Amino acid sequence: MPADMSLTPHDYLFGVFDLFGEMMRFATVTTAQMGELVGNEAGRNILSDIHELSCAYEMLPEIPTKDYRGKMEVMRQSVQKVEKLGYGIVVRGSERPKGWIPDMKDDAPAPTSP
């Protein structure tokens, strides 16, 4: 990073929140293309990585703002979607055609009024 550019703790924290969505999208696309969660020979995969990162974020002290609570909720939803992908492959993998991914619209929270 250039020396004249500053990175505040807020920027870093919220940047990692955005990473959760990117990890979820990566998991969804690669699972649809390959029929499995991408990982390496050591047993790590995108699900274990997103779990590890989300556990670290769950342990952080809460920042009492609407933005923070919203980002935490979106993070949890992203983790749940990757979990559903992984479970779908393990439980039903052999029964599904290549390119199948779970329907995420059933997991969307019901709209609430302000």
ZAKOLKE-212134 format. One record per atom (N, C-alpha, C): residue number from 1; residue in one letter; z, x, y. Coordinates in nm, 3 decimals. Example, Ala and Ser with C-alpha at 12.3 -4.5 7.8 and 13.67 -1.06 7.14 Angstrom:
SEVEX   pos   code        up      east     north
SEVEX     1      A     0.780     1.319    -0.569
SEVEX     1      A     0.780     1.230    -0.450
SEVEX     1      A     0.780     1.320    -0.330
SEVEX     2      S     0.708     1.285    -0.225
SEVEX     2      S     0.714     1.367    -0.106
SEVEX     2      S     0.787     1.290     0.003
***
This chain:
SEVEX   pos   code        up      east     north
SEVEX     1      M     0.000     0.085    -0.116
SEVEX     1      M     0.000     0.000     0.000
SEVEX     1      M     0.000     0.090     0.123
SEVEX     2      P    -0.080     0.058     0.222
SEVEX     2      P    -0.083     0.139     0.345
SEVEX     2      P     0.052     0.141     0.414
SEVEX     3      A     0.085     0.254     0.475
SEVEX     3      A     0.215     0.272     0.540
SEVEX     3      A     0.236     0.175     0.655
SEVEX     4      D     0.129     0.134     0.722
SEVEX     4      D     0.145     0.044     0.837
SEVEX     4      D     0.154    -0.103     0.796
SEVEX     5      M     0.152    -0.131     0.668
SEVEX     5      M     0.163    -0.269     0.619
SEVEX     5      M     0.304    -0.291     0.566
SEVEX     6      S     0.366    -0.399     0.608
SEVEX     6      S     0.501    -0.427     0.560
SEVEX     6      S     0.497    -0.538     0.455
SEVEX     7      L     0.587    -0.527     0.362
SEVEX     7      L     0.601    -0.628     0.257
SEVEX     7      L     0.746    -0.673     0.258
SEVEX     8      T     0.768    -0.794     0.302
SEVEX     8      T     0.904    -0.846     0.309
SEVEX     8      T     0.948    -0.894     0.171
SEVEX     9      P     1.078    -0.903     0.147
SEVEX     9      P     1.125    -0.959     0.020
SEVEX     9      P     1.070    -1.100    -0.004
SEVEX    10      H     1.060    -1.179     0.103
SEVEX    10      H     1.004    -1.314     0.092
SEVEX    10      H     0.860    -1.309     0.042
SEVEX    11      D     0.779    -1.222     0.102
SEVEX    11      D     0.639    -1.208     0.060
SEVEX    11      D     0.630    -1.169    -0.087
SEVEX    12      Y     0.712    -1.074    -0.128
SEVEX    12      Y     0.711    -1.027    -0.266
SEVEX    12      Y     0.751    -1.140    -0.362
SEVEX    13      L     0.862    -1.205    -0.331
SEVEX    13      L     0.913    -1.313    -0.415
SEVEX    13      L     0.811    -1.424    -0.432
SEVEX    14      F     0.752    -1.469    -0.322
SEVEX    14      F     0.656    -1.577    -0.329
SEVEX    14      F     0.523    -1.531    -0.388
SEVEX    15      G     0.490    -1.402    -0.375
SEVEX    15      G     0.371    -1.348    -0.440
SEVEX    15      G     0.384    -1.352    -0.591
SEVEX    16      V     0.503    -1.321    -0.641
SEVEX    16      V     0.525    -1.328    -0.786
SEVEX    16      V     0.523    -1.474    -0.833
SEVEX    17      F     0.573    -1.565    -0.751
SEVEX    17      F     0.560    -1.708    -0.785
SEVEX    17      F     0.413    -1.743    -0.805
SEVEX    18      D     0.327    -1.694    -0.717
SEVEX    18      D     0.183    -1.722    -0.731
SEVEX    18      D     0.127    -1.659    -0.859
SEVEX    19      L     0.185    -1.547    -0.900
SEVEX    19      L     0.140    -1.482    -1.024
SEVEX    19      L     0.158    -1.573    -1.145
SEVEX    20      F     0.261    -1.656    -1.145
SEVEX    20      F     0.282    -1.748    -1.258
SEVEX    20      F     0.162    -1.840    -1.277
SEVEX    21      G     0.109    -1.893    -1.170
SEVEX    21      G    -0.009    -1.979    -1.180
SEVEX    21      G    -0.129    -1.903    -1.231
SEVEX    22      E    -0.145    -1.779    -1.186
SEVEX    22      E    -0.257    -1.698    -1.234
SEVEX    22      E    -0.242    -1.665    -1.382
SEVEX    23      M    -0.119    -1.638    -1.425
SEVEX    23      M    -0.096    -1.610    -1.567
SEVEX    23      M    -0.126    -1.734    -1.652
SEVEX    24      M    -0.088    -1.851    -1.602
SEVEX    24      M    -0.115    -1.975    -1.674
SEVEX    24      M    -0.266    -1.998    -1.684
SEVEX    25      R    -0.339    -1.976    -1.576
SEVEX    25      R    -0.485    -1.993    -1.580
SEVEX    25      R    -0.549    -1.892    -1.674
SEVEX    26      F    -0.503    -1.769    -1.671
SEVEX    26      F    -0.555    -1.666    -1.761
SEVEX    26      F    -0.530    -1.706    -1.907
SEVEX    27      A    -0.410    -1.752    -1.936
SEVEX    27      A    -0.378    -1.793    -2.073
SEVEX    27      A    -0.466    -1.909    -2.118
SEVEX    28      T    -0.488    -2.005    -2.030
SEVEX    28      T    -0.570    -2.122    -2.063
SEVEX    28      T    -0.714    -2.082    -2.092
SEVEX    29      V    -0.772    -2.001    -2.006
SEVEX    29      V    -0.913    -1.962    -2.021
SEVEX    29      V    -0.931    -1.875    -2.145
SEVEX    30      T    -0.847    -1.773    -2.161
SEVEX    30      T    -0.866    -1.684    -2.276
SEVEX    30      T    -0.836    -1.754    -2.408
SEVEX    31      T    -0.742    -1.847    -2.407
SEVEX    31      T    -0.713    -1.922    -2.529
SEVEX    31      T    -0.832    -2.010    -2.566
SEVEX    32      A    -0.893    -2.072    -2.468
SEVEX    32      A    -1.011    -2.155    -2.495
SEVEX    32      A    -1.126    -2.070    -2.548
SEVEX    33      Q    -1.141    -1.949    -2.496
SEVEX    33      Q    -1.252    -1.864    -2.538
SEVEX    33      Q    -1.228    -1.798    -2.673
SEVEX    34      M    -1.103    -1.755    -2.698
SEVEX    34      M    -1.075    -1.676    -2.817
SEVEX    34      M    -1.003    -1.752    -2.928
SEVEX    35      G    -0.946    -1.867    -2.895
SEVEX    35      G    -0.874    -1.945    -2.994
SEVEX    35      G    -0.735    -1.892    -3.026
SEVEX    36      E    -0.685    -1.800    -2.944
SEVEX    36      E    -0.551    -1.746    -2.963
SEVEX    36      E    -0.499    -1.693    -2.831
SEVEX    37      L    -0.366    -1.677    -2.824
SEVEX    37      L    -0.307    -1.619    -2.705
SEVEX    37      L    -0.333    -1.469    -2.707
SEVEX    38      V    -0.381    -1.416    -2.597
SEVEX    38      V    -0.413    -1.274    -2.589
SEVEX    38      V    -0.284    -1.193    -2.594
SEVEX    39      G    -0.287    -1.086    -2.671
SEVEX    39      G    -0.173    -0.997    -2.683
SEVEX    39      G    -0.215    -0.863    -2.738
SEVEX    40      N    -0.116    -0.784    -2.776
SEVEX    40      N    -0.147    -0.654    -2.835
SEVEX    40      N    -0.084    -0.643    -2.973
SEVEX    41      E    -0.102    -0.530    -3.035
SEVEX    41      E    -0.053    -0.510    -3.170
SEVEX    41      E     0.099    -0.505    -3.178
SEVEX    42      A     0.165    -0.477    -3.069
SEVEX    42      A     0.311    -0.466    -3.068
SEVEX    42      A     0.380    -0.603    -3.064
SEVEX    43      G     0.304    -0.711    -3.067
SEVEX    43      G     0.363    -0.843    -3.070
SEVEX    43      G     0.380    -0.909    -2.934
SEVEX    44      R     0.346    -0.840    -2.828
SEVEX    44      R     0.355    -0.900    -2.695
SEVEX    44      R     0.231    -0.984    -2.671
SEVEX    45      N     0.251    -1.095    -2.603
SEVEX    45      N     0.137    -1.177    -2.560
SEVEX    45      N     0.172    -1.240    -2.426
SEVEX    46      I     0.079    -1.315    -2.374
SEVEX    46      I     0.098    -1.374    -2.241
SEVEX    46      I     0.220    -1.467    -2.239
SEVEX    47      L     0.249    -1.533    -2.351
SEVEX    47      L     0.364    -1.623    -2.356
SEVEX    47      L     0.495    -1.544    -2.344
SEVEX    48      S     0.506    -1.434    -2.417
SEVEX    48      S     0.630    -1.355    -2.406
SEVEX    48      S     0.644    -1.294    -2.267
SEVEX    49      D     0.532    -1.254    -2.206
SEVEX    49      D     0.539    -1.197    -2.071
SEVEX    49      D     0.582    -1.301    -1.968
SEVEX    50      I     0.525    -1.421    -1.976
SEVEX    50      I     0.560    -1.524    -1.877
SEVEX    50      I     0.703    -1.573    -1.900
SEVEX    51      H     0.749    -1.574    -2.026
SEVEX    51      H     0.889    -1.610    -2.054
SEVEX    51      H     0.985    -1.507    -1.995
SEVEX    52      E     0.955    -1.381    -2.017
SEVEX    52      E     1.042    -1.275    -1.966
SEVEX    52      E     1.052    -1.280    -1.814
SEVEX    53      L     0.940    -1.296    -1.749
SEVEX    53      L     0.938    -1.301    -1.603
SEVEX    53      L     1.009    -1.426    -1.551
SEVEX    54      S     0.987    -1.541    -1.616
SEVEX    54      S     1.051    -1.664    -1.568
SEVEX    54      S     1.202    -1.659    -1.590
SEVEX    55      C     1.247    -1.597    -1.698
SEVEX    55      C     1.392    -1.584    -1.719
SEVEX    55      C     1.456    -1.501    -1.608
SEVEX    56      A     1.387    -1.396    -1.567
SEVEX    56      A     1.438    -1.314    -1.457
SEVEX    56      A     1.446    -1.396    -1.328
SEVEX    57      Y     1.346    -1.478    -1.304
SEVEX    57      Y     1.345    -1.560    -1.182
SEVEX    57      Y     1.449    -1.672    -1.187
SEVEX    58      E     1.474    -1.725    -1.306
SEVEX    58      E     1.577    -1.830    -1.319
SEVEX    58      E     1.716    -1.775    -1.287
SEVEX    59      M     1.736    -1.646    -1.307
SEVEX    59      M     1.867    -1.586    -1.281
SEVEX    59      M     1.889    -1.549    -1.135
SEVEX    60      L     1.784    -1.553    -1.054
SEVEX    60      L     1.800    -1.521    -0.912
SEVEX    60      L     1.884    -1.627    -0.842
SEVEX    61      P     1.961    -1.587    -0.741
SEVEX    61      P     2.034    -1.688    -0.665
SEVEX    61      P     1.935    -1.781    -0.594
SEVEX    62      E     1.968    -1.908    -0.594
SEVEX    62      E     1.877    -2.005    -0.533
SEVEX    62      E     1.875    -1.990    -0.381
SEVEX    63      I     1.755    -2.001    -0.328
SEVEX    63      I     1.738    -2.003    -0.183
SEVEX    63      I     1.725    -2.151    -0.145
SEVEX    64      P     1.815    -2.203    -0.063
SEVEX    64      P     1.818    -2.348    -0.038
SEVEX    64      P     1.709    -2.396     0.058
SEVEX    65      T     1.584    -2.378     0.018
SEVEX    65      T     1.474    -2.429     0.099
SEVEX    65      T     1.382    -2.513     0.012
SEVEX    66      K     1.311    -2.602     0.075
SEVEX    66      K     1.216    -2.688     0.004
SEVEX    66      K     1.105    -2.604    -0.059
SEVEX    67      D     1.056    -2.503     0.013
SEVEX    67      D     0.950    -2.416    -0.040
SEVEX    67      D     0.994    -2.347    -0.168
SEVEX    68      Y     1.115    -2.293    -0.168
SEVEX    68      Y     1.165    -2.221    -0.286
SEVEX    68      Y     1.180    -2.316    -0.405
SEVEX    69      R     1.239    -2.432    -0.381
SEVEX    69      R     1.256    -2.529    -0.491
SEVEX    69      R     1.120    -2.572    -0.545
SEVEX    70      G     1.024    -2.591    -0.457
SEVEX    70      G     0.890    -2.630    -0.500
SEVEX    70      G     0.824    -2.521    -0.583
SEVEX    71      K     0.836    -2.396    -0.540
SEVEX    71      K     0.778    -2.284    -0.615
SEVEX    71      K     0.845    -2.270    -0.752
SEVEX    72      M     0.977    -2.291    -0.758
SEVEX    72      M     1.047    -2.283    -0.886
SEVEX    72      M     0.997    -2.392    -0.981
SEVEX    73      E     0.976    -2.511    -0.930
SEVEX    73      E     0.928    -2.620    -1.015
SEVEX    73      E     0.787    -2.592    -1.066
SEVEX    74      V     0.700    -2.542    -0.980
SEVEX    74      V     0.564    -2.508    -1.021
SEVEX    74      V     0.568    -2.396    -1.125
SEVEX    75      M     0.657    -2.299    -1.106
SEVEX    75      M     0.673    -2.191    -1.203
SEVEX    75      M     0.710    -2.248    -1.340
SEVEX    76      R     0.807    -2.338    -1.342
SEVEX    76      R     0.850    -2.398    -1.469
SEVEX    76      R     0.736    -2.475    -1.535
SEVEX    77      Q     0.657    -2.546    -1.456
SEVEX    77      Q     0.543    -2.618    -1.512
SEVEX    77      Q     0.440    -2.522    -1.571
SEVEX    78      S     0.416    -2.411    -1.505
SEVEX    78      S     0.321    -2.312    -1.557
SEVEX    78      S     0.370    -2.255    -1.689
SEVEX    79      V     0.499    -2.226    -1.697
SEVEX    79      V     0.556    -2.174    -1.822
SEVEX    79      V     0.542    -2.279    -1.933
SEVEX    80      Q     0.571    -2.404    -1.903
SEVEX    80      Q     0.559    -2.510    -2.003
SEVEX    80      Q     0.416    -2.525    -2.053
SEVEX    81      K     0.319    -2.510    -1.965
SEVEX    81      K     0.179    -2.521    -2.006
SEVEX    81      K     0.141    -2.407    -2.101
SEVEX    82      V     0.187    -2.286    -2.072
SEVEX    82      V     0.157    -2.174    -2.162
SEVEX    82      V     0.230    -2.193    -2.294
SEVEX    83      E     0.353    -2.244    -2.291
SEVEX    83      E     0.425    -2.274    -2.415
SEVEX    83      E     0.348    -2.375    -2.498
SEVEX    84      K     0.298    -2.478    -2.433
SEVEX    84      K     0.223    -2.581    -2.505
SEVEX    84      K     0.097    -2.522    -2.568
SEVEX    85      L     0.031    -2.431    -2.498
SEVEX    85      L    -0.086    -2.363    -2.555
SEVEX    85      L    -0.046    -2.287    -2.681
SEVEX    86      G     0.060    -2.209    -2.670
SEVEX    86      G     0.106    -2.129    -2.784
SEVEX    86      G     0.148    -2.214    -2.901
SEVEX    87      Y     0.224    -2.318    -2.876
SEVEX    87      Y     0.270    -2.405    -2.984
SEVEX    87      Y     0.153    -2.479    -3.048
SEVEX    88      G     0.059    -2.520    -2.966
SEVEX    88      G    -0.059    -2.588    -3.019
SEVEX    88      G    -0.139    -2.500    -3.112
SEVEX    89      I    -0.148    -2.373    -3.079
SEVEX    89      I    -0.221    -2.280    -3.165
SEVEX    89      I    -0.147    -2.256    -3.295
SEVEX    90      V    -0.017    -2.236    -3.287
SEVEX    90      V     0.062    -2.208    -3.407
SEVEX    90      V     0.070    -2.329    -3.498
SEVEX    91      V     0.099    -2.445    -3.443
SEVEX    91      V     0.121    -2.564    -3.524
SEVEX    91      V    -0.010    -2.628    -3.569
SEVEX    92      R    -0.106    -2.635    -3.481
SEVEX    92      R    -0.228    -2.708    -3.511
SEVEX    92      R    -0.353    -2.621    -3.508
SEVEX    93      G    -0.336    -2.492    -3.498
SEVEX    93      G    -0.450    -2.402    -3.479
SEVEX    93      G    -0.562    -2.420    -3.577
SEVEX    94      S    -0.531    -2.430    -3.704
SEVEX    94      S    -0.637    -2.438    -3.804
SEVEX    94      S    -0.707    -2.573    -3.803
SEVEX    95      E    -0.647    -2.672    -3.741
SEVEX    95      E    -0.707    -2.806    -3.739
SEVEX    95      E    -0.795    -2.828    -3.617
SEVEX    96      R    -0.793    -2.737    -3.523
SEVEX    96      R    -0.866    -2.756    -3.398
SEVEX    96      R    -0.994    -2.672    -3.396
SEVEX    97      P    -1.099    -2.726    -3.337
SEVEX    97      P    -1.222    -2.646    -3.323
SEVEX    97      P    -1.203    -2.536    -3.220
SEVEX    98      K    -1.282    -2.431    -3.232
SEVEX    98      K    -1.276    -2.320    -3.135
SEVEX    98      K    -1.305    -2.376    -2.995
SEVEX    99      G    -1.227    -2.332    -2.899
SEVEX    99      G    -1.245    -2.379    -2.762
SEVEX    99      G    -1.152    -2.494    -2.725
SEVEX   100      W    -1.077    -2.548    -2.822
SEVEX   100      W    -0.986    -2.658    -2.794
SEVEX   100      W    -0.865    -2.607    -2.718
SEVEX   101      I    -0.824    -2.682    -2.616
SEVEX   101      I    -0.698    -2.656    -2.547
SEVEX   101      I    -0.626    -2.789    -2.530
SEVEX   102      P    -0.492    -2.788    -2.525
SEVEX   102      P    -0.418    -2.913    -2.509
SEVEX   102      P    -0.454    -2.983    -2.378
SEVEX   103      D    -0.445    -3.114    -2.378
SEVEX   103      D    -0.471    -3.192    -2.258
SEVEX   103      D    -0.348    -3.185    -2.169
SEVEX   104      M    -0.361    -3.124    -2.054
SEVEX   104      M    -0.247    -3.102    -1.965
SEVEX   104      M    -0.216    -3.223    -1.878
SEVEX   105      K    -0.307    -3.319    -1.869
SEVEX   105      K    -0.282    -3.431    -1.778
SEVEX   105      K    -0.164    -3.516    -1.823
SEVEX   106      D    -0.133    -3.514    -1.954
SEVEX   106      D    -0.019    -3.590    -2.003
SEVEX   106      D     0.113    -3.530    -1.957
SEVEX   107      D     0.113    -3.404    -1.916
SEVEX   107      D     0.235    -3.336    -1.876
SEVEX   107      D     0.262    -3.346    -1.727
SEVEX   108      A     0.169    -3.400    -1.653
SEVEX   108      A     0.185    -3.407    -1.508
SEVEX   108      A     0.301    -3.501    -1.473
SEVEX   109      P     0.388    -3.459    -1.381
SEVEX   109      P     0.498    -3.547    -1.343
SEVEX   109      P     0.446    -3.670    -1.270
SEVEX   110      A     0.517    -3.778    -1.286
SEVEX   110      A     0.480    -3.902    -1.218
SEVEX   110      A     0.496    -3.883    -1.067
SEVEX   111      P     0.404    -3.939    -0.989
SEVEX   111      P     0.416    -3.925    -0.843
SEVEX   111      P     0.542    -3.994    -0.793
SEVEX   112      T     0.604    -3.932    -0.695
SEVEX   112      T     0.724    -3.991    -0.635
SEVEX   112      T     0.698    -4.012    -0.487
SEVEX   113      S     0.765    -4.108    -0.432
SEVEX   113      S     0.748    -4.133    -0.289
SEVEX   113      S     0.851    -4.051    -0.212
SEVEX   114      P     0.816    -4.009    -0.091
SEVEX   114      P     0.908    -3.924    -0.012
SEVEX   114      P     1.031    -3.993     0.034
***
